[in-house]
Amino acid sequence: DGQGQVTGHGYHPAGLSFAPYDLAAALHDGISVQSKWKAPDTLRVSRTVSLTDYTSCHGANTCTLADAAASGVSIPFYSLTQKIGADRVAETLRATGVTALWTTAPPAPARVELSTGALTPGRFGTDLGIGRYDVTVFDQAVGMATFGGKGVYRPPYFIQQVSDGDRIVYKAPSTSDKP
């Protein structure tokens, strides 16, 4: 952008849209989505950093992982990732088809490939579980489609045609139709 910033790559912080990956990693490790976790309003994670949830699990100081996901409460997912490890969550992301995450740490954003063998242990911090790292919308769609496909990955593709009975609602132009 002329100011030294990387632009145009379409990645954004995932936030709590990473909860399904956290839940899948928990289930893989034998942790129930009905397990209860502390859910304080604020959690100090270091001398200088605290997490604050502006919503709560029905006003309680604890909640299940399922309730945390439904309520948009992040602190239980931070604690879960601390317990099972960010590497487990990163492996779940990779297994669903997410290809890369971006770190925004100085000096510049960096793409971290999640392909087999490229996951360096300890590469991501516990904040991976609360969606701090950036991901593309396309990769998120691939990951969610894998969940929707009962855990079966399908290569991504663009829709060619949409029909409503016998009526074609949309048809993608052929490559020969493009200028």
Secondary structure per residue as TSV (DSSP state, phi and psi in degrees):
chain	resnum	aa	ss	phi	psi
A	1	D	-	360.0	11.0
A	2	G	-	84.4	-8.5
A	3	Q	S	-116.7	13.8
A	4	G	S	84.1	8.7
A	5	Q	-	-99.3	138.8
A	6	V	-	-77.2	127.1
A	7	T	-	-132.9	164.6
A	8	G	S	80.4	14.1
A	9	H	S	-101.4	-7.4
A	10	G	-	72.0	21.7
A	11	Y	E	-102.3	148.4
A	12	H	E	-144.8	155.1
A	13	P	E	-59.3	136.3
A	14	A	-	-78.3	-30.5
A	15	G	G	58.5	-147.3
A	16	L	G	-75.7	4.3
A	17	S	G	-70.7	-6.8
A	18	F	G	-82.9	-7.5
A	19	A	H	-53.2	-41.4
A	20	P	H	-59.4	-35.5
A	21	Y	H	-68.2	-41.1
A	22	D	H	-61.0	-45.4
A	23	L	H	-63.8	-41.5
A	24	A	H	-63.9	-41.6
A	25	A	H	-64.2	-39.8
A	26	A	H	-62.3	-48.4
A	27	L	H	-59.5	-40.4
A	28	H	H	-58.8	-34.8
A	29	D	T	-91.7	10.7
A	30	G	T	80.4	18.4
A	31	I	-	-99.2	123.1
A	32	S	-	-73.0	146.7
A	33	V	T	-69.8	-12.7
A	34	Q	T	-93.0	1.4
A	35	S	-	-66.3	145.0
A	36	K	E	-94.7	140.6
A	37	W	E	-133.2	149.3
A	38	K	E	-63.2	139.2
A	39	A	-	-136.9	62.1
A	40	P	-	-69.4	163.3
A	41	D	S	-64.0	-34.6
A	42	T	E	-136.2	140.6
A	43	L	E	-130.1	120.4
A	44	R	E	-80.7	121.6
A	45	V	-	-104.2	-14.2
A	46	S	S	-160.1	-178.2
A	47	R	S	-61.5	-29.7
A	48	T	S	-115.0	-5.3
A	49	V	-	-124.7	132.0
A	50	S	E	-130.4	146.5
A	51	L	E	-98.8	139.1
A	52	T	E	-127.9	128.5
A	53	D	-	-100.8	129.8
A	54	Y	S	-93.9	-1.6
A	55	T	S	-123.4	167.3
A	56	S	-	-137.1	168.9
A	57	C	B	-84.5	85.3
A	58	H	T	55.2	34.2
A	59	G	T	76.6	8.7
A	60	A	B	-93.9	161.9
A	61	N	S	-91.3	-4.8
A	62	T	E	-134.0	157.2
A	63	C	E	-157.6	161.0
A	64	T	E	-77.9	161.7
A	65	L	H	-62.0	-37.9
A	66	A	H	-62.0	-44.7
A	67	D	H	-66.5	-37.3
A	68	A	H	-61.9	-42.1
A	69	A	H	-65.8	-43.1
A	70	A	H	-69.7	-30.1
A	71	S	H	-94.2	-8.9
A	72	G	T	74.6	34.6
A	73	V	-	-99.7	124.1
A	74	S	-	-94.2	-29.1
A	75	I	H	-57.2	-41.2
A	76	P	H	-59.8	-32.4
A	77	F	H	-74.2	-32.0
A	78	Y	H	-63.5	-46.6
A	79	S	H	-64.2	-40.2
A	80	L	H	-61.0	-47.0
A	81	T	H	-64.4	-34.9
A	82	Q	H	-62.0	-39.2
A	83	K	H	-73.7	-48.8
A	84	I	H	-89.4	-19.3
A	85	G	-	98.2	138.8
A	86	A	H	-62.7	-29.5
A	87	D	H	-62.5	-35.7
A	88	R	H	-66.3	-42.2
A	89	V	H	-65.9	-42.0
A	90	A	H	-62.1	-39.4
A	91	E	H	-65.0	-37.5
A	92	T	H	-64.9	-42.6
A	93	L	H	-56.8	-49.1
A	94	R	H	-61.0	-43.2
A	95	A	H	-64.7	-25.2
A	96	T	H	-88.5	-6.0
A	97	G	T	108.8	0.8
A	98	V	-	-68.6	124.3
A	99	T	-	-90.3	-28.9
A	100	A	E	-159.2	156.5
A	101	L	E	-126.3	160.3
A	102	W	E	-117.5	137.2
A	103	T	E	-97.4	146.6
A	104	T	-	-110.2	12.6
A	105	A	-	-68.3	146.3
A	106	P	T	-60.2	152.9
A	107	P	T	-85.2	-18.9
A	108	A	-	-156.4	156.7
A	109	P	-	-57.8	143.7
A	110	A	E	-132.4	134.4
A	111	R	E	-81.5	129.9
A	112	V	E	-115.0	110.5
A	113	E	E	-68.4	139.9
A	114	L	-	-105.6	14.1
A	115	S	S	-62.8	158.0
A	116	T	T	-52.0	132.1
A	117	G	T	86.6	-15.8
A	118	A	-	-90.6	-7.9
A	119	L	-	-78.4	108.4
A	120	T	-	-85.1	122.1
A	121	P	T	-53.4	135.7
A	122	G	T	79.9	7.2
A	123	R	-	-66.8	-35.0
A	124	F	S	-110.8	151.4
A	125	G	-	-93.9	175.4
A	126	T	G	-57.5	-25.6
A	127	D	G	-68.7	-5.3
A	128	L	G	-58.1	-38.4
A	129	G	G	-65.9	-16.2
A	130	I	G	-110.8	18.4
A	131	G	T	71.8	32.8
A	132	R	-	-71.9	-30.9
A	133	Y	S	-82.1	149.8
A	134	D	E	-82.9	149.4
A	135	V	E	-146.2	153.3
A	136	T	E	-81.5	155.2
A	137	V	H	-61.7	-38.6
A	138	F	H	-60.1	-47.8
A	139	D	H	-63.1	-39.2
A	140	Q	H	-61.2	-41.7
A	141	A	H	-63.3	-40.8
A	142	V	H	-63.3	-45.6
A	143	G	H	-61.7	-44.9
A	144	M	H	-67.5	-34.9
A	145	A	H	-64.9	-34.9
A	146	T	H	-64.5	-42.5
A	147	F	H	-62.9	-44.5
A	148	G	H	-63.0	-26.3
A	149	G	T	-91.6	24.3
A	150	K	T	58.0	36.5
A	151	G	T	89.1	3.7
A	152	V	-	-96.8	119.2
A	153	Y	-	-75.0	135.3
A	154	R	-	-125.2	137.5
A	155	P	-	-58.9	139.4
A	156	P	-	-68.3	152.4
A	157	Y	-	-153.8	163.9
A	158	F	-	-99.3	142.3
A	159	I	-	-63.2	132.3
A	160	Q	-	-95.5	-32.7
A	161	Q	E	-157.8	143.5
A	162	V	E	-123.9	128.9
A	163	S	E	-122.0	150.9
A	164	D	E	-123.1	87.9
A	165	G	T	71.4	-123.8
A	166	D	T	-88.9	-8.1
A	167	R	E	-93.2	127.4
A	168	I	E	-83.7	118.7
A	169	V	E	-85.5	-36.4
A	170	Y	E	-148.5	139.6
A	171	K	E	-138.5	124.5
A	172	A	-	-67.2	140.4
A	173	P	-	-65.0	144.7
A	174	S	-	-73.7	161.7
A	175	T	G	-63.6	-25.4
A	176	S	G	-76.5	-15.3
A	177	D	G	-81.9	-12.2
A	178	K	-	-84.6	143.3
A	179	P	-	-67.2	360.0
